[in-house]
Amino acid sequence: GVINAFNIIDVMDGLAGGVGVIACLWLFVVAQVNQDTMAAVMLAALAGSLVGFLRHNRHPASIYLGDAGSLFIGLMLGALAMQGKYTAVNPAALFAPVLILGVPVFDTFFVMYIRWMRGVPVFWGSPDHFALRMRRWSLSVTQVVVISYAAALFLGGVGVLAMFVSLGVAVGLIGTAAILALVAALLLKRVDMSKPAD
C-alpha cells in the first residue's frame, strides 16, 4: 500500500521526494528511540539521497522520480515503518506509522473514494489527486508543495508524539488528525475537476 501511495502522489515537482524526506526524518526519530541503528542509518541515507535529488526536482524540475523512483521510496519507507516499535507506552500509537506516512496514505484513499463515487475503477488514472485539486484554488506548484510538506510535518509530529503520551491523549491527537483529514477531504471533494485547468 505504501509503495503504491508514493507512486500516486508523484504528480507534481518536488512533492513525493519532499514528503519522503519528511517521513524519513520522523521514522529516523522512531529508530533512534528504539535504538535501531540499522534502520536509522538506512533512513538517513535515503533522506540524504532525496535531498540531493530535490535540488533538481523542485519546480521547474529538470529530473523526475518516475515509477522506479517513487516505488522504491515507498518500498523503503513502508518496510522501515513496519520494522519500528511504537506501542511501548500506549496501544493507540500503533497508528503512528500511518500518520508519519499520512500525506501519501490520505491521497491514496481520497483518490480511490473519488473514483469509486464517479463509478470508475479505483486503479484507473485520473486527475483526482489532492495536489491537482489544490492547484484549482489558484495555488502555485510551490505553494501546494509547501502546504503538503507542512501537512507531512504536522502528521508525523502527531504520530511520534502519540508514542510518548497517555492513551487518552494519544487517542485525542489521532482523532484530531483524522477529523482534520476528513475536513480536508470534504473541501477537496467540492473542487470541480470536470473543466480544463487554466
Buried (B, 14 or more C-beta within 10 A) or exposed (E): EBBBBBBBBBBBBBBBBBBBBBBBBBBBBBBEBBEBEEBBEBBBEBBEBBBEBBEEBBEEBEEBBEEEBBBBBBEBBBEBBEBBBBBEBBEBBBBBBBBBBBBBBBBBBBBBBBBEEEEEEBEEEBBBBBBBBBBBEEBEBEEBBBBBBEBBBBBBBBBBBBBEBEEEBBBBBBEEBBEBBEEBBEEBBEBEBEEEEE
